[in-house]
Amino acid sequence: MATNNFFVLLCCSPYVSAVTVEQERLALARLLSTPLMKERFFQATELVDRNHITNNRARIKEELSKRPMRSFRFVINKN
């Protein structure tokens, strides 16, 4: 698997137009939705369900889809 390193800097200042900020936001959203980034997210995330910790991708996806998250469930980044 090829290693890709992405560094994104989104700078908001009076000299940056709203259109430019929106374009950068969309570019960042596309980057984060790539399969590689999704895979890295699930590799680096655990779900704590009260006293049980899981790396199960389906359980993490299911819990993230609930709004608001249920009580005593935490998504934790392992890094």
C-alpha positions in Angstrom: 0.0 0.0 0.0 1.4 3.4 -1.0 2.0 5.9 1.8 0.3 9.2 1.3 1.0 12.2 3.6 -1.5 15.0 3.4 -1.0 18.3 5.2 -3.9 20.8 4.9 -3.8 24.3 6.2 -7.1 26.2 6.0 -6.4 29.9 6.7 -9.2 32.3 7.4 -8.3 36.0 7.4 -9.8 39.2 6.2 -7.8 38.8 3.0 -9.3 35.4 2.1 -12.7 35.5 0.4 -15.6 33.4 1.5 -15.6 31.7 -1.9 -12.0 30.6 -1.3 -12.7 29.3 2.2 -15.7 27.3 0.8 -13.5 25.9 -2.0 -10.9 24.8 0.6 -13.5 23.3 2.8 -14.9 21.3 -0.1 -11.4 20.1 -1.1 -10.8 19.0 2.5 -14.1 17.2 2.7 -13.2 15.3 -0.5 -9.8 14.4 0.9 -11.3 13.1 4.1 -13.9 11.0 2.3 -11.4 9.0 0.3 -11.2 5.3 1.0 -7.7 5.6 2.3 -8.6 8.2 4.9 -11.7 6.2 5.9 -9.5 3.1 6.5 -7.1 5.1 8.5 -9.9 6.5 10.6 -11.2 3.0 11.5 -7.7 1.8 12.2 -7.1 4.6 14.7 -10.6 4.5 16.4 -12.0 2.5 19.2 -15.6 2.5 20.6 -15.9 2.4 24.4 -19.3 1.1 25.4 -19.4 1.4 29.2 -16.8 -1.2 30.2 -16.2 -2.8 26.8 -13.8 -1.5 24.2 -14.1 -2.6 20.6 -12.4 -2.0 17.2 -15.3 -3.5 15.3 -15.9 -1.3 12.3 -19.6 -2.1 12.0 -20.3 -1.2 15.6 -18.3 2.1 15.3 -20.2 3.0 12.1 -23.5 2.2 13.8 -22.8 4.3 16.8 -21.5 7.2 14.8 -24.8 7.2 12.8 -26.9 7.8 15.9 -27.7 11.4 16.7 -27.1 12.1 19.5 -24.9 9.3 20.6 -26.3 7.1 23.3 -25.1 7.6 26.9 -21.8 6.1 28.1 -20.6 5.4 24.6 -17.4 7.1 23.5 -15.4 7.2 20.3 -11.7 7.4 21.1 -8.8 8.0 18.8 -6.0 5.5 19.7 -3.3 8.0 18.7 
